[in-house]
Amino acid sequence: MGRELHEKSDQVKKYYDQASQLLGDDLARISFEGPPDKLKQTIFTQPAILIHSLALLEMCGDVLPEHTYAAGHSLGEYVALAACGALSSEDAITAVCTRARLMEQACRDNPGTMAAVLALSDDKLDEVCRAASAKGVVAMANINSSLQVAVSGDLAAVEEACRLAKEAGAKRAIMLEVGGAFHSPLMASATEGMKACLDTMTVRDADPPIVANVTAEPVRAADEIRQLLVEQITSPVRWRDTMAFFQKEEVDTVIEIGPGRVLTGLAKREMPGVSLYNIDKLADLEKFETAVS
């Protein structure tokens, strides 16, 4: 992932070099050549996704129109902060490399997993999680859409939540191949180090505002941004509510920048009538430039 962006831009090469120095391994080589199992490790996955996204943001340049809000799903929030001027790209890379290392360690200290539950109401899923918590920690983690919510926690508790969710009427409950129990209390050991890292950085007020994962509300103030980034590690990602906020604000265009098109797919279902653009590769950027010119 990201090879063509790396080959096209000296600035993008610098992003990869910075991350490689912080990680003690060649992130560009891992991203372009694998092996896949290594790239799937949290410590490499997060910076790889971040830099792919930052590279596209850099290469969009003046083609990207002025935006009213920005938002990013989980680690994507750091890209959104760069788009809003709250973090430099370099500080975003440092922060996410630190975040990845801390969360990787938390995964080792408190092993866990996640599962996707389809077509079950929040109230019923909350009841399911409460019942399944008899077998360990389990909580709603990624509230992605009106049809899809991911739960996160101890393996036994997540497996029990899947069983109970199906009994409660969920269309499906699927165990996910992830490195740990992200956005759950099992990640708590990562928060202190994340706060210390962010406290060393220049965080500016966001202009335009970012819609935060933790609250699904717009935020501008630098101090609040710092606090929410720390809380984000153990809190649910309220993406469905973020999209609902955009609808309330009559947002009519959504541009997804980064690898894949998962968020575009969610917006297509949750925000009917909105113009959607997805920029993943250079060809997508060229297509977008033609569409907006």
N, C-alpha and C positions, 0 to 999 in steps of 0.2 A: 504494500500500500504506500502511495505517495511518491513512487520512484520518478514519475514524469515531472512532478512539482520540484523535486530535488534537482533534477537535471536542468530545469528551466531557470532557476533563480539562485543567485549567490546568497541572497538573504535567507532563503529557505535552507540552504546548506549550513548557514550559521546557526539556525535554530536546531538542526539535528546535531551539530557539533556541540552546542551548549548542553543539550540533553545527554549526549553521550558522556561528556565530562562529569556531569552530575551523577549519572547512573553507573559509571565505571564499566560501560560496555557500549558497543557500536550500535546505536539505535537505528541508524539508517540501514545497516546490513541486516539487522533483525527484522525490520519492517519490510525490506525488499526481498529478502531471501529466506527468512524464517530461521529455524524450523517453526512451524505453526504452534507447536506446544510451548515454545519459548515466548513467542509473541503473545500468547494467551495469558501469560503470567501478568498479574495485576501491575507489577512494577514496570513492565514494558508496555502493556496495553494502553494504560492511561496517557503516558507521554506521547505514544505513537498517534493516538486519536487526536490529542490536543494539537500536535504539530501539523498533522494533515489539515486540520481545520484552520489553524493560524496561517498556514501557507496559502490556503485558498483565500482567506481574508486579505492577506497581503497582496495577492495577485489580482484580486477584484479591483483594488485601488479606487479610482474615481468612477468606475463603472457602477459600483454599488450606490444606490440612491440613498438620500437621507432617510433615516428610520425614526419612528416614533418611540419604539421600545426595542429592547433586545432580551432574549432569554436563551438559556442553554440547559439541556437535560444532564443533571449530575455534573461530571467534570466539564461538560460543555458550557457550564456557567462561567468558567474562566475565559473561554473564548468570547462569550457575550460581554464580559467585563472589559476585555481588550477592545471590542467593537465600540463600547461606550466610553472609552478613554479612562476608565477607572484603574486599569492595570496596563503596564507596558507588556508587549509580547514576551520580552525577556523575563519579566517578573512572573508572568503567567506560567512560563515553562519551569522556572525554579519552584514555584508553588506546587504545580502538579507533579513534578518529580518527587518533591517532598511528600505530598499527599499519597502518591503511589507507594512509596517506600513505607510510610507509616501504616497504610492500610494493608499492605502485603504482610507486615509484621503482625498486625491485628488478626489477620486471617490465620496465621500460624498459631498465635496465642489462643484464639477462640474460633476453632474451625466451625464453619457453617455453610449454608447454601441458600438458594432462592427457588421460588416456583412461581409460575404465572397462573393466575386463576381467571377464567373467562366467564363472563355473564353471570356474576353474582353481586348483589347489592352491597354497598359499603357496610350497612348495618348487619347483614348476615355474615359477611366476611369478618367483621369485627368480633361477632359472637364465636365464629369458628376459631379465630386466633386466640381468644380468651380460653376456649375449651382446650385447644391444642397446647396451650402454654403449660399444661400439667406435665408435658414431656420436655419442656425447655423453653428458651426464648423464641418467640415468633411474633412478627408484627408486619403490618402493611408497610411496604417500602417504596415501590414505584407505582403511583396512582396515575397510570398512563392514559386511560380513556374511560369512557362510560362502560366499555366491555372488558377492559383488561387491567388487572391490578396484580403486581408482583408482591409476594410475601417473602420475608427474609428471617433467618434465625438458625437455631440448632437443627441439625439434620433430622433427628427424630421428631422434633416439633413441626418442622416444615412438612415432613412426610405425613404426619397426623393431620395437619391442616389441609393437605390435598385430599385425604380420605374424607374428612368431615365436609369439606367444600363440595365434593361430589354428592355426598348425601344430602346437603342443603340445597342442591339444585344447580350447582355450577355446570356450565356446558362442558368445560374441561378444566383440569388442574394438572399442570405439566412441570416436572422438575427441570430446572435450567442448569446448563453447564457453565457455571461461574466459579470464580476463585474463592468466594466467601460470602458471608452474610452482610452484604453492603446495605447501607442506610438502615441499620438496625442497631440496637444497644450493644451488640457484639463488637462494634467498631469503636467503642468509647475510648479505648486506649490510644487511638490516633488523634484525639482532639487536642490534647495538650501540646503536642509537637506541632500540630497545624497552626494553633494560635501563636506559638512562638515564632514560627516561620513568617506568618502574615504580619506580625508586629515589627519585623525587620524591614518591611517593604513600604514603599510609597504607594498608598492607595488613595486615589482621588475620588471626588464626587462623580457619580455617573451622569453623563449628559450625552444622549437622552437616558432616562432611567432604565434600570434592568428589572425585570419581573423575577423575583427570587423564588427558587425552588421551595424553600421552607414555608413561605407565606402565600405564594401566588399573588403577591401584591407588588406594586412598583416601589423601588427604593433608589435613592440618590446618594444619601449621606455615606461618606467613606467609613466612618466608625460602625455604622449599621451593616454595611457590606462585609466588613471583617468578621463581625459577630455571626452573621448568617452563614458565611462560608464554613465557619467552625461547626455550627449547629447542623449544617447540611450533611455532615459525615454520618450522623446517627438519626437523622430525621427523614421522613418520607419525601420523595420528589413529587410535588403536587402539579404534575404536568397537565392533567385534565382540567384543573382549576385555572392553570395559566392560560390554556386555550379559551376557557370560558371568560376570563378577564379580557382577552383580546376581542372576543365577540362583543362583549359589553361595551368596549371602547370603539367598536365599529371598525376594527382593523380589516382592511380589504385585500392586503397582499402579505404573504409570508414567504420568506426566502430562507431555506435551510442550507447552511454552509458546513460541509464536513463529509466524512465517509458514510456511505449508505444513504438511505432515504426513509428510514423508519419514522422520523418525525413528520415528514411530508405525508406519509401514509396515514398517520394519526390525525393530522390536520384535515386531510381530505374527508375523513369520516366525521370528525367533530366540528368542523368549521365549513359547512357547505356554502358554496358560492364564492369562497375566497380564492383569489389568484395565487397559485402555488408555484414556486421555483425551487429546484434542487441543484446545488452546485457541489459536485463530488470530484469531477475531473476537469482537465483543461477544456475538453470538448463541451462540457456543461457550461463552463464560463463563457466560451465563445458563443454558444447558443443563447445564453442569457444576455450577453452584450447586444446580440442582434435583436432580441425581443424588446429590449428597453430603449434601443436607439431610435 
